[in-house]
């Protein structure tokens, strides 16, 4: 996430040289591309941490420090 980023609430996921932007509310990719397996892992992680992602989005919009979210286990 980036501070003061544009709507919709989203996060950036990087894998190698690839990047996607994922809507936090719908988990839809609205920009970029990841290999299918990597994207599946990103979406699985996001579904487990949706509330935390939304909380961090609000914090980023308010220029507050983000709270670290655990990786996929």
N, C-alpha and C positions, 0 to 999 in steps of 0.2 A: 504494500500500500504506500501511497505517497500522500504527504500532507496537502490538504486543500485540493485534492484531485476532483475530477469531473464526475457527475452522476452518470449512470446508476451506481449504487454502492457496489464496489467490485474489488478484486485483488488481482495481482499479477503473479503468474506462475512461470518459472523459467526451467528449462530442461535443455542442457547443452546450449546450442545457439538459438533454440526455439523459445517463444514466449506466447502466452495467451492471457487475455483478460477475461475473468470469470465473474458473472453477476452473482452476488452473494445471495440474493433472494430466490433466484431460479436455477442457479448453477449452469446457466447457459453461457457458452463461449461466444463473445461478441467481437473478438478481434484475435488474430493470430492463429497458431497451429502448434499442437504437440503430437507426437506419435500416440496412437490409440492407447497403448498400455500405460504410458506416462499420464495421459489425460485421465484415464480411469482411476489411477491412484490419487491424482489431485482432487477429483470429484468425490471420491470416497472420503478423503481427509476433510474436505470442505463440509460434507454432510454431517460429519461428526463434530464439527466446530462452528457451525453456522452462527450460533448466538455470540460466540467469542469474536468471530469475524465482524459481525454487525457492531459489536461493542467497540472493537478497534477502529472500524470505519468512523464511528461517531467521535472517537478520541482524535483521529487524524484530522477530521474536519474542524475540530476545536483546537488544533495545534498542540495537543497533549501527547505525552509519550505513549507509544503503543505497548500493549502487554503481550509478551511472547506466548505463542500458541504451540503446544506440543506437536511434534511430528507424528505421522502415521505409525501406528504400532502393529 
